[in-house]
Amino acid sequence: NEEQRSGDKEDDNEMSAGLDSVIREVEEERAESLSAFDALKKSSSSFAHPANLKLVWEQVSRSVRNELPESVARMHIYITKPSSRAVLLRPLHANFAEATRELLSTLQARYTIEEREFIGINGEKVTELLDEIDMHTSANRTSNATRSSTTSDTQNTPE
């Protein structure tokens, strides 16, 4: 019985040593990965440099605000059915939402608070752009916009 306990202890010790070794390897790989990413962040020509991320975010924001409405307006010429346009544009919203979710997660995990503030991407700004995309891509946008402008014109008319 004592021999069996001794054998079990040896097995436990071997397994524990093996697990410790695996854990050390994973931690070393993670540390190497983080230090490699930190090196990328420091290189001004790298996509990961905070100034470059800020620039790309500004370009995306401008495109959503300026180019998307023009593109959707051109779509009206060829695709007259609002629900068809909405089906075609739905992936744009979904892809943007997923990409920004991943971006926010990466920013949180790999950038300092100061870097994130400099870059200027946060949940509020992402939500604003998603709302902007919704405004331009939803099937009822035109009829709602017409209703809103008619209502506001009526309310703002001096008597």
FENGI-V170452 format. One record per backbone hydrogen bond with DSSP energy under -1.0 kcal/mol. CO is the residue of the C=O (numbers start at 1). NH is the residue of the N-H. E is the energy in kcal/mol with one decimal. If there is no record, write none. Layout:
CO_NH_E / CO_NH_E
This chain:
1_5_-1.9 / 2_6_-2.2 / 3_7_-2.3 / 4_8_-2.6 / 5_9_-2.4 / 6_10_-2.0 / 7_11_-2.3 / 8_12_-2.7 / 9_13_-2.7 / 10_14_-2.4 / 11_15_-2.6 / 12_16_-2.7 / 13_17_-2.4 / 14_18_-2.4 / 15_19_-2.6 / 16_20_-2.6 / 17_21_-2.1 / 18_22_-2.1 / 19_23_-2.7 / 20_24_-2.4 / 21_25_-2.2 / 22_26_-2.5 / 23_27_-2.5 / 24_28_-2.5 / 25_29_-2.5 / 26_30_-2.5 / 27_31_-2.3 / 28_32_-2.4 / 29_33_-2.5 / 30_34_-2.5 / 31_35_-2.4 / 32_36_-2.3 / 33_37_-2.2 / 34_38_-2.6 / 35_39_-1.9 / 36_40_-1.8 / 37_41_-2.5 / 38_42_-1.4 / 39_43_-1.0 / 43_46_-2.0 / 46_49_-1.3 / 49_53_-2.3 / 50_54_-2.4 / 51_55_-2.1 / 52_56_-2.5 / 53_57_-2.6 / 54_58_-2.3 / 55_59_-2.2 / 56_60_-2.6 / 57_61_-2.6 / 58_62_-2.4 / 59_63_-2.5 / 60_64_-2.5 / 61_65_-2.2 / 62_66_-2.9 / 63_68_-2.4 / 67_71_-2.5 / 68_72_-2.8 / 69_73_-2.3 / 70_74_-2.2 / 71_75_-1.9 / 72_76_-1.4 / 75_79_-3.4 / 81_85_-1.9 / 82_86_-2.4 / 83_87_-2.1 / 84_88_-2.0 / 85_89_-2.1 / 86_90_-1.6 / 89_93_-1.2 / 90_94_-2.2 / 91_95_-3.0 / 92_96_-2.2 / 93_97_-2.6 / 94_98_-2.3 / 95_99_-2.6 / 96_100_-2.6 / 97_101_-1.9 / 98_102_-2.2 / 99_103_-2.3 / 100_104_-2.8 / 101_105_-1.9 / 102_106_-2.4 / 103_107_-2.8 / 104_108_-2.3 / 105_109_-2.1 / 106_110_-2.8 / 107_111_-1.8 / 112_116_-2.6 / 113_117_-2.5 / 114_118_-2.2 / 115_119_-2.7 / 116_120_-2.2 / 122_126_-2.3 / 123_127_-2.4 / 124_128_-2.2 / 125_129_-2.0 / 126_130_-2.6 / 127_131_-2.5 / 128_132_-2.1 / 129_133_-2.7 / 130_134_-2.6 / 131_135_-2.6 / 132_136_-1.7 / 133_137_-1.9 / 134_138_-2.0 / 138_141_-1.2 / 140_144_-2.7 / 141_145_-2.9 / 142_146_-2.5 / 143_147_-2.3 / 144_148_-2.8 / 145_149_-2.6 / 146_150_-2.4 / 147_151_-2.5 / 148_152_-2.8 / 149_153_-2.4 / 150_154_-2.2 / 151_155_-2.4 / 152_156_-2.1
